[in-house]
Amino acid sequence: MEKKKIDGKMNSVASSPPNYVSILQLQERWMREKDRKLKKGDLVEREVKQQVNGQRRREEEEDVMKKVVEKSIEVPSVKLEEKGSRGGVLLGLVE
């Protein structure tokens, strides 16, 4: 403890420990941590939105590809025609 002389009397004044942190320093530290957490939360939120949007795009692309494949796989109807030059059966495609 330090001793100060005030009005001719010796008064003891408590000295601050070496790891003393003022209220102002704590408030600043809390504000920085709060800002950091908000920024981190914003980044996570943006990443989630991008993933969701990317997944939607992939699903839409898959749907389009399925439709294209389905159209290309459609089996054309076959109509039997009995008029052949040799008496055989002719097959014709009907659209």
C-alpha positions as CSV (number, residue, x, y, z in Angstrom):
1,M,0.0,0.0,0.0
2,E,1.0,3.5,-0.7
3,K,0.8,6.2,1.8
4,K,-0.1,9.8,0.9
5,K,0.1,12.8,3.0
6,I,-3.2,14.7,2.9
7,D,-3.8,17.7,5.2
8,G,-0.8,16.8,7.2
9,K,-2.0,13.2,8.0
10,M,-0.7,10.0,6.5
11,N,-3.5,8.2,4.7
12,S,-3.1,4.8,3.1
13,V,-4.2,4.5,-0.5
14,A,-4.7,1.0,-1.9
15,S,-2.6,0.5,-5.0
16,S,-4.1,-1.3,-8.0
17,P,-2.9,-4.8,-8.8
18,P,-0.8,-5.2,-11.9
19,N,-3.7,-7.1,-13.7
20,Y,-6.3,-4.3,-12.9
21,V,-8.7,-3.6,-15.7
22,S,-10.9,-0.6,-15.6
23,I,-14.6,-0.6,-16.2
24,L,-14.0,1.4,-19.4
25,Q,-11.6,-1.2,-20.7
26,L,-14.1,-4.0,-19.9
27,Q,-16.8,-2.2,-21.7
28,E,-14.6,-1.7,-24.8
29,R,-13.6,-5.4,-24.7
30,W,-17.3,-6.4,-24.4
31,M,-18.2,-4.2,-27.3
32,R,-15.4,-5.7,-29.5
33,E,-16.5,-9.2,-28.6
34,K,-20.2,-8.4,-29.3
35,D,-19.2,-6.9,-32.7
36,R,-17.1,-9.9,-33.5
37,K,-19.9,-12.3,-32.6
38,L,-22.4,-10.3,-34.7
39,K,-20.1,-10.4,-37.7
40,K,-19.5,-14.1,-37.3
41,G,-23.3,-14.7,-37.0
42,D,-23.8,-12.6,-40.2
43,L,-21.2,-14.7,-42.0
44,V,-22.8,-17.9,-40.9
45,E,-26.2,-16.7,-41.9
46,R,-25.0,-15.7,-45.4
47,E,-23.3,-19.0,-45.9
48,V,-26.5,-20.8,-44.9
49,K,-28.5,-18.7,-47.4
50,Q,-26.0,-19.4,-50.1
51,Q,-26.2,-23.1,-49.4
52,V,-30.0,-23.1,-49.5
53,N,-30.0,-21.1,-52.7
54,G,-27.4,-23.4,-54.3
55,Q,-29.5,-26.4,-53.3
56,R,-32.6,-24.9,-54.8
57,R,-30.7,-24.2,-58.0
58,R,-29.4,-27.8,-58.1
59,E,-32.9,-29.1,-57.5
60,E,-34.3,-26.9,-60.3
61,E,-31.5,-28.1,-62.7
62,E,-32.3,-31.7,-61.8
63,D,-36.0,-31.2,-62.5
64,V,-35.1,-29.7,-65.9
65,M,-32.8,-32.6,-66.7
66,K,-35.4,-35.1,-65.6
67,K,-37.9,-33.6,-68.0
68,V,-35.4,-33.6,-70.8
69,V,-34.5,-37.2,-70.2
70,E,-38.2,-38.2,-69.9
71,K,-38.9,-36.6,-73.2
72,S,-36.0,-38.3,-74.9
73,I,-37.0,-41.7,-73.5
74,E,-40.6,-41.6,-74.5
75,V,-41.4,-44.6,-76.6
76,P,-43.2,-43.7,-79.8
77,S,-46.4,-45.5,-80.5
78,V,-46.3,-48.2,-83.0
79,K,-49.1,-48.7,-85.5
80,L,-49.4,-51.9,-87.4
81,E,-50.2,-51.6,-91.0
82,E,-51.2,-54.6,-92.9
83,K,-50.5,-53.3,-96.4
84,G,-47.3,-54.7,-97.5
85,S,-46.1,-55.3,-101.0
86,R,-45.2,-58.9,-100.2
87,G,-48.1,-59.6,-97.9
88,G,-46.1,-58.9,-94.7
89,V,-46.9,-56.7,-91.9
90,L,-45.3,-53.2,-91.9
91,L,-44.7,-51.2,-88.7
92,G,-45.0,-47.5,-88.8
93,L,-44.4,-44.8,-86.2
94,V,-47.3,-42.7,-85.1
95,E,-46.5,-39.3,-83.6
